[in-house]
């Protein structure tokens, strides 16, 4: 199927020339190209037009989950008829396995997997196996080791009405693919059996299951059914069920892999004993034999990814399979905010290697665990077919590799880069609060960026005491909640967003009229020329947008950022005058959770919102709901959840009491 772009708008300003130049460049064989696009100039729309004209499967890499979620929702709107998928790390919380020799401290792996994101990862790899009209929006986790695409596709169960297939054979194959039988709790990655009828809920679905009806050794009928009601939705001529894990292999390959693992274990034990490291020898022997037994019995073990080299049959040191290997040979990579994303990709290998080397040296893992890793940067480069860098501030790597560079500075709405004022640090908080009050009176929004987490927290608390509706966006907030916070700001739940480094690239909030940069003269990564230009760009989506820098001196980075902003502003102003354009604030619908899926946020209702931003009537209602949920959770012996409701109820009642006083 072809990519079909759906939009009520057509390219305007300098978008048409940028699209034409980049498309022609790729068609002529250019491997690397750059789109230098000012904030708010419609870079995402340009990217969508390029994808439609090139008609290639596309991987879009973003440097954080918030930006990836935003891009995912935008491309879903641009390409509703095509497969737009989302692939980021599925951990909401992740403590990697580690060992600290100096204190003899072993830290066991601890994580919380987000089930919805896991489903979307499976949906992404399944789409690439079925069709070519695929766009995958991913974070840099896409260069981390994944199972072999060859084994993944070889394990697919393909069924058609009329084909000879024994029901028990299909069940055995599903179990090999890491599906489990559950006749009571029908959830993602399970199947249930009722006589000659088999019902499967794939790992990448939540609402649609498949009912396979057998007659003897023949598939008689295949129907898609609604998971909740079990009612038939459509009769199908074919269904393909993809594995429930990316690390699945056939039983024959598993046997060979486990034999190789035990051989490596024996070599390692001999080495430790020769070095008189008896504890390490016993440690690796016990752990490996336990894991092998689990894999042989169930096809899976905790930390199976550490044996991925053996499972895929690769040689020591060979690059691992990643999401990129699931793409066909002819595909396009778009690196969004490339000045941030490329350095991240470059750094991933070294950080992972140092931690795992310690685990191997002290007998917690076999040396083959070192091959469960991200790609080295040179390995990543070797997998590139064609790549487009997209950034408002491209860096050295882009300029060294690009064969074509085009600018996109004119905004379709005629908006200009914002005016910038520099004010002294002394009295900056009082001045800032005065400015915030001016903006919130006009129902505008404000972004404030600080240098440290402590300052962000203290400023948030101080503003709350001053009666300002404010939230703090920090790195500990999980993927889906970040998207929800941004959405809440646009829906008037609060007016001011405080952060450190999450406020820069790709946060698309047109209602922002003021961006305040505290300690702008503290030269460093967060106050570099690139960072300042990106931060300034957050105010470029509103006709009243302006920036205040609090600084006692004007650093080189500040001067360069201000000069570049005014250079762009003069080009934009000239274009507007020539074409009779009046700048207008971007009008953008608030999406139903930039989000990933309604299901992911359905159970995170009003009780997670900031009570201080709620009306009295809503607070009273929330208090009753929380008490009811607390008592219900306690009655069901779910005391951890009951404690969460209790703590939240206490917080809400305190707000109610304060208002009465």
JOWOVEN-V126629 format. One record per pair of residues at least 12 apart in sequence whose ideal C-beta (glycine too) atoms are under 6 Angstrom apart, sorted by the first residue. I is the first residue (numbers start at 1). GAP is how many residues later the second one is. Records with the same first field share a line. If there is no record, write none. Layout:
I: GAP / GAP
//
This chain:
1: 132
3: 48 / 49 / 52 / 79 / 130
4: 77
5: 43 / 47 / 73
6: 74
12: 400
13: 397 / 399
14: 394 / 396
15: 27 / 31
18: 28 / 388 / 390
19: 27 / 30
21: 385
22: 28
23: 27 / 30
25: 379
26: 28 / 360
30: 373 / 374
31: 355
32: 355 / 369 / 370 / 371
33: 355 / 369 / 371
34: 355 / 360 / 364 / 368 / 371
35: 355
36: 358 / 371
37: 371
38: 354 / 371 / 530
39: 353 / 498 / 501
40: 371 / 375 / 500 / 501
41: 367 / 370
42: 370
43: 347
44: 30
47: 287
48: 30
56: 275 / 276
57: 75 / 77 / 270 / 274
58: 77 / 274
59: 77 / 274
60: 77 / 274
61: 77 / 274 / 280
62: 77 / 274
63: 274 / 277 / 278 / 281
65: 23 / 74 / 414
66: 416
67: 439
68: 20 / 69 / 71
69: 414 / 525 / 527
70: 438 / 524
71: 66
72: 14 / 65
73: 518 / 521
75: 60
82: 51
83: 44 / 48 / 51
84: 51
85: 38 / 39 / 42 / 51
86: 34 / 51
87: 34 / 37 / 49 / 51 / 55 / 236
88: 51 / 53
89: 52
90: 23 / 24 / 27 / 28
91: 20
92: 20 / 22 / 386
93: 19
94: 17
95: 15
97: 12
98: 257
99: 259 / 260 / 263 / 265
116: 481 / 484
119: 69 / 85
122: 81 / 82
123: 81
124: 12
125: 201
126: 78 / 116
128: 198
129: 24
140: 204 / 205
142: 181
143: 179 / 202 / 231 / 232 / 237
144: 230
145: 163 / 175 / 227 / 228
146: 100 / 175 / 176 / 177
147: 99 / 100
148: 164 / 173
149: 176 / 177
151: 98
152: 91
155: 22 / 88 / 93
156: 84 / 86
157: 16 / 84
158: 82
159: 60 / 80
160: 78
161: 58 / 60 / 61
163: 56
164: 53 / 54
165: 54
166: 51
167: 47
174: 17
177: 66 / 67 / 71
178: 66 / 67 / 70
179: 12 / 65
186: 15
188: 13 / 15
189: 14 / 55
196: 18
197: 16
198: 14
199: 12
200: 41
202: 39
203: 41
206: 393
207: 20
208: 16
209: 16 / 18
210: 14 / 29
211: 12 / 14
222: 14 / 17
223: 12
224: 12
247: 57
249: 62
257: 53 / 54
258: 34 / 37 / 38
260: 50
261: 31 / 46 / 49
262: 30
264: 102 / 104
265: 23
268: 16 / 98
269: 12 / 16
280: 82 / 83
283: 80
284: 79
305: 67
306: 59 / 63 / 66
308: 64
309: 59 / 62
319: 56 / 60
324: 59
331: 54
332: 54
333: 54
334: 54
335: 54
336: 54
337: 54 / 168 / 169
338: 51 / 53 / 60
339: 52 / 54 / 55 / 56 / 191
340: 165
342: 55
345: 35
346: 31
348: 26
349: 25 / 27
352: 21 / 22
356: 13 / 14
392: 145
393: 137 / 140
409: 159 / 162
410: 165
413: 171 / 173
414: 162 / 167 / 169
415: 168
416: 153 / 156 / 157 / 167
417: 123 / 148 / 151 / 152
418: 121 / 122 / 127 / 128 / 129
419: 127
420: 127 / 142
421: 127
422: 127 / 129
423: 125 / 127
424: 128
425: 125 / 127
428: 122
432: 84
433: 33
436: 60
439: 74 / 75
440: 55
444: 69
445: 50 / 66 / 67
446: 50 / 68
447: 50 / 56 / 65 / 68 / 91
448: 50 / 68
449: 54 / 68 / 86
450: 50 / 68
451: 68 / 71 / 75
456: 16 / 42 / 44
459: 39
460: 12 / 38
468: 28
469: 25 / 26 / 144
470: 26
471: 14 / 23 / 26
472: 26
473: 12 / 24 / 26 / 29
480: 120 / 121
483: 110 / 111 / 112
487: 106
490: 100
491: 99
493: 120
494: 119
504: 30 / 31
505: 29
510: 31 / 32 / 75 / 76 / 78
512: 26 / 27
513: 29 / 31 / 32
515: 23 / 24 / 32
516: 32
517: 18 / 32
518: 32
520: 29 / 30 / 31 / 38
521: 30 / 31 / 32 / 34
523: 32
528: 29
529: 28 / 31 / 32
532: 25 / 29
533: 28 / 31
536: 29
541: 45
542: 43
543: 40 / 42
606: 16
607: 19 / 41
611: 41 / 44
612: 43
619: 37
622: 30
623: 29
626: 19 / 22 / 23
627: 22
629: 16
630: 12 / 15 / 16
//
